[in-house]
Amino acid sequence: MNIIISETKDINIDDILILYKANNWSSAEKPTQLYNGLLNSETLITAWKNKKLIGLGNAISDGHLTVYYPHLLVLPEYQGKGIGKMILDKMQEKYRDFHMQMLTADGKSVDFYKKNGFERAGNTEPMWIYQGNEH
């Protein structure tokens, strides 16, 4: 399929918004904050087909012990083709030996993360103060 997965911060807001809107993520309603948040992540992994952004994932970390994966998105027409796994594998190259890797998953993403080694964290409950509306 000729997909390029890379760690880069050379990305423009228009490409990002297409991806987020296609996945109905409310963060697309805050484009400046979304863009700055992604660029200020410790790691930003992107997936490209030709010059089209088809997926991305980011990580926020203390750089030593803990990493949190806030976003992993793939354009709907490319989902189920292994692109999310390629992004996650690229993250694992950097973070696999960290003491704790964490994320919040819902819907069909729960099965995806379980297939890739994540499990429910004991008896924890997800909690947040959330400014979005898609949940």
Backbone as CSV, one residue per row, in Angstrom:
resi,resn,N_x,N_y,N_z,CA_x,CA_y,CA_z,C_x,C_y,C_z
1,MET,0.818,-1.197,0.000,0.000,0.000,0.000,0.862,1.262,0.000
2,ASN,2.154,1.162,0.151,3.089,2.290,0.110,2.750,3.389,1.124
3,ILE,2.744,3.014,2.394,2.474,3.931,3.500,3.794,4.285,4.167
4,ILE,3.985,5.547,4.456,5.183,6.000,5.165,4.781,6.396,6.578
5,ILE,5.430,5.780,7.562,5.215,6.083,8.977,6.468,6.808,9.463
6,SER,6.292,7.986,10.052,7.470,8.718,10.484,7.172,9.544,11.731
7,GLU,8.236,9.823,12.463,8.136,10.745,13.584,8.477,12.116,13.033
8,THR,7.482,12.978,13.008,7.686,14.300,12.423,6.758,15.315,13.062
9,LYS,7.186,16.540,13.061,6.307,17.632,13.479,6.095,18.584,12.310
10,ASP,6.495,18.135,11.122,6.299,18.897,9.894,4.937,18.520,9.317
11,ILE,3.910,19.175,9.825,2.537,18.828,9.482,1.722,20.116,9.530
12,ASN,0.725,20.213,8.669,-0.052,21.458,8.683,-1.451,21.224,9.249
13,ILE,-2.037,22.303,9.711,-3.316,22.239,10.395,-4.420,21.720,9.490
14,ASP,-4.388,22.056,8.203,-5.450,21.607,7.299,-5.493,20.087,7.208
15,ASP,-4.338,19.445,7.098,-4.280,17.981,7.053,-4.809,17.378,8.352
16,ILE,-4.437,17.983,9.467,-4.878,17.500,10.775,-6.397,17.595,10.892
17,LEU,-6.956,18.719,10.496,-8.403,18.914,10.636,-9.197,17.944,9.768
18,ILE,-8.717,17.636,8.582,-9.389,16.641,7.740,-9.475,15.315,8.489
19,LEU,-8.364,14.896,9.083,-8.306,13.628,9.815,-9.243,13.627,11.024
20,TYR,-9.206,14.681,11.814,-10.011,14.740,13.034,-11.502,14.871,12.727
21,LYS,-11.844,15.660,11.729,-13.260,15.800,11.357,-13.802,14.500,10.787
22,ALA,-12.995,13.787,10.003,-13.435,12.512,9.430,-13.740,11.491,10.517
23,ASN,-13.100,11.636,11.679,-13.318,10.725,12.805,-14.270,11.310,13.848
24,ASN,-14.849,12.462,13.536,-15.817,13.121,14.430,-15.255,13.419,15.814
25,TRP,-13.997,13.831,15.882,-13.396,14.191,17.160,-13.666,15.672,17.433
26,SER,-14.189,15.976,18.611,-14.552,17.347,18.945,-13.347,18.274,19.043
27,SER,-12.164,17.737,19.215,-10.976,18.604,19.275,-10.762,19.355,17.961
28,ALA,-11.385,18.906,16.875,-11.308,19.631,15.599,-11.988,20.995,15.705
29,GLU,-12.857,21.150,16.703,-13.525,22.433,16.912,-12.608,23.455,17.583
30,LYS,-11.436,23.017,18.002,-10.453,23.905,18.637,-9.137,23.763,17.863
31,PRO,-9.107,24.208,16.611,-7.959,23.912,15.743,-6.616,24.433,16.255
32,THR,-6.587,25.622,16.804,-5.312,26.170,17.277,-4.787,25.361,18.458
33,GLN,-5.657,25.039,19.405,-5.244,24.254,20.563,-4.833,22.841,20.140
34,LEU,-5.584,22.248,19.223,-5.253,20.913,18.726,-3.880,20.910,18.075
35,TYR,-3.654,21.840,17.185,-2.377,21.922,16.466,-1.218,22.123,17.436
36,ASN,-1.364,23.089,18.338,-0.296,23.354,19.304,-0.085,22.172,20.236
37,GLY,-1.168,21.517,20.644,-1.049,20.341,21.499,-0.276,19.220,20.821
38,LEU,-0.585,18.965,19.557,0.134,17.912,18.834,1.607,18.267,18.668
39,LEU,1.879,19.510,18.297,3.274,19.914,18.087,4.075,19.917,19.383
40,ASN,3.398,20.091,20.509,4.092,20.100,21.794,4.121,18.737,22.470
41,SER,3.601,17.724,21.805,3.708,16.356,22.323,5.165,15.943,22.294
42,GLU,5.537,15.028,23.187,6.907,14.532,23.133,7.159,13.809,21.802
43,THR,6.165,13.035,21.369,6.301,12.270,20.134,5.042,12.437,19.297
44,LEU,5.226,12.642,18.009,4.124,12.694,17.061,4.497,11.794,15.887
45,ILE,3.706,10.749,15.700,3.936,9.796,14.622,2.841,10.020,13.579
46,THR,3.235,10.126,12.316,2.267,10.337,11.246,2.351,9.217,10.224
47,ALA,1.222,8.985,9.554,1.143,7.999,8.481,0.680,8.721,7.218
48,TRP,1.413,8.497,6.141,1.153,9.185,4.882,1.020,8.186,3.740
49,LYS,0.079,8.457,2.857,0.008,7.761,1.575,0.181,8.849,0.530
50,ASN,1.286,8.756,-0.194,1.708,9.845,-1.076,1.851,11.090,-0.214
51,LYS,1.131,12.151,-0.477,1.251,13.351,0.358,0.003,13.575,1.199
52,LYS,-0.774,12.525,1.388,-2.023,12.611,2.140,-1.828,12.038,3.540
53,LEU,-2.137,12.851,4.560,-2.088,12.381,5.942,-3.259,11.430,6.160
54,ILE,-2.944,10.178,6.495,-4.006,9.192,6.681,-4.110,8.706,8.129
55,GLY,-3.144,9.093,8.981,-3.217,8.708,10.378,-2.164,9.410,11.203
56,LEU,-2.415,9.443,12.509,-1.402,9.981,13.428,-1.658,9.470,14.829
57,GLY,-0.605,9.502,15.621,-0.686,9.198,17.035,0.311,10.075,17.765
58,ASN,-0.014,10.424,19.007,0.936,11.228,19.772,1.125,10.649,21.165
59,ALA,2.212,11.079,21.800,2.555,10.620,23.142,2.992,11.809,23.989
60,ILE,2.556,11.775,25.234,2.980,12.744,26.243,3.689,11.927,27.314
61,SER,4.894,12.343,27.679,5.704,11.508,28.562,6.612,12.333,29.452
62,ASP,7.005,11.708,30.577,8.045,12.314,31.405,9.427,11.963,30.858
63,GLY,9.458,11.130,29.829,10.713,10.780,29.172,11.471,9.632,29.814
64,HIS,10.960,9.081,30.908,11.702,8.047,31.613,10.846,6.888,32.115
65,LEU,9.688,7.193,32.682,8.926,6.199,33.416,7.516,5.987,32.864
66,THR,6.854,7.076,32.513,5.441,7.016,32.156,5.197,7.693,30.809
67,VAL,4.318,7.083,30.019,3.894,7.682,28.757,2.383,7.538,28.647
68,TYR,1.746,8.574,28.140,0.315,8.573,27.892,0.093,8.805,26.404
69,TYR,-0.770,7.996,25.820,-1.105,8.114,24.394,-2.495,8.736,24.263
70,PRO,-2.582,10.048,24.031,-3.898,10.681,23.960,-4.657,10.419,22.654
71,HIS,-3.955,10.395,21.522,-4.630,10.310,20.230,-4.007,9.238,19.338
72,LEU,-4.847,8.498,18.675,-4.452,7.613,17.582,-5.641,7.568,16.641
73,LEU,-5.482,8.181,15.471,-6.570,8.284,14.502,-6.090,7.841,13.131
74,VAL,-6.989,7.214,12.394,-6.737,6.826,11.010,-7.979,7.230,10.219
75,LEU,-7.790,7.770,9.030,-8.944,8.095,8.197,-9.839,6.864,8.060
76,PRO,-11.141,7.029,8.155,-12.048,5.877,8.119,-11.826,4.938,6.931
77,GLU,-11.539,5.468,5.760,-11.357,4.598,4.591,-10.064,3.783,4.639
78,TYR,-9.182,4.086,5.585,-7.935,3.334,5.744,-7.931,2.473,7.011
79,GLN,-8.989,2.532,7.798,-9.051,1.734,9.023,-9.155,0.254,8.682
80,GLY,-8.587,-0.576,9.552,-8.614,-2.020,9.341,-7.553,-2.522,8.382
81,LYS,-6.608,-1.660,8.029,-5.546,-2.025,7.084,-4.170,-2.087,7.736
82,GLY,-4.129,-2.030,9.077,-2.867,-2.148,9.793,-2.134,-0.842,10.040
83,ILE,-2.721,0.278,9.671,-2.032,1.569,9.819,-1.941,1.971,11.288
84,GLY,-3.023,1.802,12.035,-2.986,2.094,13.466,-1.936,1.245,14.167
85,LYS,-1.835,-0.009,13.778,-0.816,-0.904,14.355,0.588,-0.415,14.019
86,MET,0.790,0.061,12.786,2.113,0.576,12.407,2.476,1.799,13.248
87,ILE,1.509,2.668,13.504,1.753,3.845,14.340,2.081,3.404,15.760
88,LEU,1.287,2.482,16.287,1.520,1.984,17.643,2.865,1.272,17.746
89,ASP,3.231,0.495,16.743,4.543,-0.174,16.735,5.680,0.841,16.766
90,LYS,5.522,1.943,16.047,6.549,2.995,16.049,6.656,3.613,17.447
91,MET,5.535,3.774,18.121,5.564,4.274,19.501,6.288,3.274,20.398
92,GLN,6.028,1.986,20.195,6.641,0.956,21.023,8.158,0.917,20.858
93,GLU,8.657,1.273,19.688,10.112,1.347,19.512,10.729,2.288,20.543
94,LYS,10.016,3.327,20.897,10.524,4.345,21.816,10.148,4.073,23.274
95,TYR,8.949,3.519,23.510,8.414,3.469,24.867,8.223,2.064,25.440
96,ARG,8.594,1.022,24.726,8.272,-0.347,25.182,8.852,-0.689,26.547
97,ASP,9.940,-0.074,26.961,10.552,-0.414,28.248,10.117,0.509,29.386
98,PHE,9.181,1.405,29.111,8.704,2.297,30.169,7.899,1.516,31.197
99,HIS,7.937,1.962,32.428,7.228,1.309,33.531,5.715,1.285,33.281
100,MET,5.172,2.395,32.755,3.728,2.466,32.548,3.411,3.186,31.239
101,GLN,2.643,2.493,30.398,2.091,3.085,29.186,0.583,3.110,29.374
102,MET,-0.012,4.270,29.208,-1.445,4.355,29.476,-2.187,5.106,28.382
103,LEU,-3.485,4.818,28.301,-4.363,5.480,27.350,-5.800,5.290,27.791
104,THR,-6.688,6.011,27.152,-8.118,5.845,27.359,-8.702,5.367,26.040
105,ALA,-9.448,4.284,26.086,-10.038,3.723,24.873,-11.532,3.539,25.075
106,ASP,-12.278,3.697,23.983,-13.705,3.386,24.024,-14.127,2.834,22.669
107,GLY,-15.345,2.332,22.629,-15.879,1.802,21.380,-15.016,0.697,20.806
108,LYS,-14.894,0.695,19.497,-14.150,-0.375,18.832,-12.643,-0.287,19.065
109,SER,-12.162,0.849,19.584,-10.729,0.949,19.844,-10.293,0.054,21.007
110,VAL,-11.222,-0.316,21.889,-10.880,-1.192,23.015,-10.314,-2.511,22.495
111,ASP,-10.980,-3.125,21.549,-10.498,-4.394,20.984,-9.152,-4.224,20.300
112,PHE,-8.965,-3.104,19.582,-7.687,-2.832,18.921,-6.557,-2.808,19.940
113,TYR,-6.741,-2.074,21.032,-5.673,-1.970,22.027,-5.444,-3.295,22.751
114,LYS,-6.503,-4.033,23.029,-6.337,-5.343,23.659,-5.515,-6.273,22.762
115,LYS,-5.785,-6.256,21.460,-5.010,-7.082,20.521,-3.543,-6.689,20.509
116,ASN,-3.253,-5.464,20.928,-1.888,-4.963,20.895,-1.243,-4.891,22.272
117,GLY,-1.767,-5.692,23.220,-1.096,-5.870,24.497,-1.574,-5.020,25.650
118,PHE,-2.491,-4.094,25.423,-3.003,-3.276,26.519,-4.110,-4.034,27.233
119,GLU,-4.275,-3.749,28.520,-5.338,-4.372,29.291,-5.904,-3.354,30.269
120,ARG,-7.081,-3.659,30.772,-7.686,-2.781,31.775,-6.744,-2.674,32.968
121,ALA,-6.623,-1.490,33.518,-5.688,-1.235,34.613,-6.342,-1.555,35.945
122,GLY,-6.280,-2.831,36.327,-6.825,-3.252,37.620,-8.281,-2.873,37.771
123,ASN,-8.606,-2.226,38.872,-9.982,-1.791,39.129,-10.157,-0.295,38.891
124,THR,-9.269,0.291,38.109,-9.338,1.728,37.885,-10.581,2.092,37.083
125,GLU,-10.994,3.333,37.229,-12.081,3.878,36.431,-11.572,5.101,35.713
126,PRO,-11.902,5.233,34.431,-11.501,6.454,33.727,-12.262,7.647,34.296
127,MET,-11.555,8.742,34.484,-12.170,9.952,35.026,-11.597,11.144,34.267
128,TRP,-12.414,12.173,34.092,-11.936,13.363,33.415,-12.841,14.541,33.662
129,ILE,-12.347,15.698,33.352,-13.138,16.911,33.156,-13.002,17.149,31.664
130,TYR,-14.090,17.030,30.942,-14.027,16.957,29.485,-14.788,18.107,28.847
131,GLN,-14.180,18.755,27.890,-14.796,19.899,27.214,-15.330,19.534,25.826
132,GLY,-15.433,18.254,25.526,-15.919,17.827,24.214,-17.353,17.359,24.292
133,ASN,-17.867,16.829,23.164,-19.258,16.405,23.157,-19.483,15.077,22.448
134,GLU,-18.436,14.367,22.046,-18.660,13.127,21.300,-18.805,11.906,22.184
135,HIS,-18.780,12.051,23.479,-18.931,10.898,24.359,-20.197,10.977,25.162
